Amino acid sequence: MRHKVAGYRLGRSKDARRALRRNLIKQLFEHERIKTTQAKAQAIRGEAEKLITLAKHGNTAGGAKMVHARRLAAARLVNPASVRKLFDDIAPRYADRLGGYTRMLKLGPRQGDSAEMVLLELVEE
């Protein structure tokens, strides 16, 4: 039984999971929508929304708190271009929104292995 076991293992080692999450979140922020399996989308959705909230709070705080928020996001994303887009383009777009920055649309099973595919995208507003 898996009682009180958090997170998705996704059939990978810890380092491979971390790399997969970083790449998927980076692609989500870069392209603003990605097509992936439902399990992978559910695994990254919460972390992506937390990063957007971090960027929102960092932008409104300004000064040293903004720099600290950018450094926290850079530690999780690694790619400086993704951090820049997150703080300059994505976070201001959701300044009035309290949460729910992403949407998952089911696309049906993948032909090769019947894995449930979804479209994970940032909500337009």
BELCOR-V787229 format. One record per residue. N is the residue number from 1. PHI is phi in whole degrees, -180 to 180 (999 if undefined). PSI is psi in whole degrees, 0 to 359 (none if undefined). Layout:
n-><N:N>
phi-><PHI:PHI>
psi-><PSI:PSI>
This chain:
n-><1:2:3:4:5:6:7:8:9:10:11:12:13:14:15:16:17:18:19:20:21:22:23:24:25:26:27:28:29:30:31:32:33:34:35:36:37:38:39:40:41:42:43:44:45:46:47:48:49:50:51:52:53:54:55:56:57:58:59:60:61:62:63:64:65:66:67:68:69:70:71:72:73:74:75:76:77:78:79:80:81:82:83:84:85:86:87:88:89:90:91:92:93:94:95:96:97:98:99:100:101:102:103:104:105:106:107:108:109:110:111:112:113:114:115:116:117:118:119:120:121:122:123:124:125>
phi-><999:-108:-65:58:-106:-90:89:-112:-86:59:67:-132:-75:-61:-67:-67:-64:-63:-65:-62:-61:-61:-66:-66:-67:-61:-66:-63:-72:-73:-100:67:-163:-136:-106:-152:-76:-65:-64:-67:-65:-67:-70:-101:-59:-64:-67:-64:-68:-66:-67:-65:-65:-59:-66:-61:-66:-66:-67:-75:-73:71:62:-67:-68:-68:-64:-63:-64:-64:-69:-64:-67:-65:-67:-88:-97:71:-82:-63:-66:-67:-65:-62:-66:-60:-80:-91:-110:-79:-61:-63:-64:-107:-61:-91:-87:-87:168:68:-85:-119:-136:-113:-111:-75:-111:101:-76:-75:-67:-69:-132:60:-72:-70:-100:-137:-109:-99:-140:-79:-69:-84:-168>
psi-><147:41:133:32:111:155:168:130:330:22:29:163:172:314:321:323:316:316:319:314:314:316:317:318:320:316:322:316:327:312:347:4:139:150:121:180:159:321:317:321:318:329:327:346:313:317:322:318:324:323:322:318:319:317:320:310:324:320:321:330:316:175:222:328:327:319:318:318:320:322:322:318:321:327:328:328:330:321:118:327:323:321:318:314:322:313:326:327:311:311:316:332:329:27:325:347:138:345:186:55:347:159:138:122:124:137:351:180:148:144:323:314:10:27:136:121:146:161:113:121:157:137:136:135:none>
